[in-house]
Amino acid sequence: GYKVAPDRIAIEIGKGGDKLVGDVLGQSVEEKDGDAIRDAFKRHFLDSASQKKFVVLPGALEIIKAAKEKGLKVALATSGETEFLKAIEKSCGASFSELVDLVITGTDAKESKPAPDILAVTTQKLGMTPAQCALVGDTIHDSRACRASGVVSIGVETGKNATDDMLEAGARKVFKDCADIVAHFDEVLQIASPLSIRLTQEKLEALMREALKAAEEGMRNGEVPIGAVLSDGAGNILASSSNQMNDTQNKIAHAEIMALTKAAGKIPLDARDTILVTTLEPCVMCTGAAMEGGVDTVIYGLEAPFDGGTHRVSAPKSPESTMPRIVGPVLPNESQALLEKWLTYNKDNPQAAYVKQLMKT
């Protein structure tokens, strides 16, 4: 066997078994004994569930009822197997799966949390976009999966992770438990979704087409075709801009920065319900600007994995700032087509190397 300190295990709670062994004990142990360890855990867990009575956490059932009363769809998404869920339900005497609209388990996704796969499958089967969903969870791995998928994370302190750790992982706010959420349900809904527009796939694409128009205009003016628009919470465009680095000779004149600058004075300083749409995944600077500017949702077209800031900017702990929900890719082929068109006539341009790099993604 392998001896591991309890505090080393505690920080891994919420992570799927496909990742746990390798992350804690190393890849060599995963390859040698990973399956055997998972099998032993399964036997031990199912045996415990059959002999002990698990306790339902405060508010766990009531939060489902509260969401249903508001007309919301409710899904249960877990990295565990279906057999684990059934054992939990039998032990605690609560049939969670019968109360919700959808159940997704680890067998439904390629990778478990903190990868976004489970949430991607959940939103797809609900017939909704990530921009229409929020998840309540009690681990940093829940929050990280949310951040990677575009789903808002609401934390609860019933797990082993500290509040600050969940905020840093991407939770918008952390409550004591599900009962605390039920007691402040309207506030939670406002935190999770301050926008009045429902960001369906149709709406996401409509907003992205406005950003694509800005990118096209920029290309006509001699810029790399990257465009951005900023809208209010109802989806009304407040400002639009293309990249203006060549025109201004300013390296930070990215489309997102210019759109945010143009919107100054059109929205209150304390607004938290704006949407930033950009044809290219924003860099560290632009992601940070969106965060400090109170943007609720960032929607991007083409991924920029080499220097995209959406996974490199740490979520804030300050109550004045919130990490935007980041959703994408949306219409990536259209964004790429513009860049390919620009590259055809600008192969010797100093910016061509970066654009070529994007074409390889």
Secondary structure, 3 states (H helix, E strand, C coil): CCCCCHHHHHCCCCCCHHHHHHHHHCHHHHHHHHHHHHHHHHHHHHHHHHHCCCCCCCCHHHHHHHHHHCCCCCEEECCCCHHHHHHHHHHHCCCHHHHCCEEECHHHCCCCCCCCHHHHHHHHHHCCCHHHCEEEECCHHHHHHHHHHCCEEEEECCCCCCHHHHHHHCCCEEECCHHHHHHCHHHHHHHHCCCCCCCCHHHHHHHHHHHHHHHHHHHHCCCCCCEEEEECCCCCEEEEEECCHHHHCCCCCCHHHHHHHHCCCCCCCCCCCEEEEEEECCEHHHHHHHHHCCEEEEEEEECCCCCECCCCCCCCCCCCCCCCEEECCCCHHHHHHHHHHHHHHCCCCCCHHHHHHHHCC
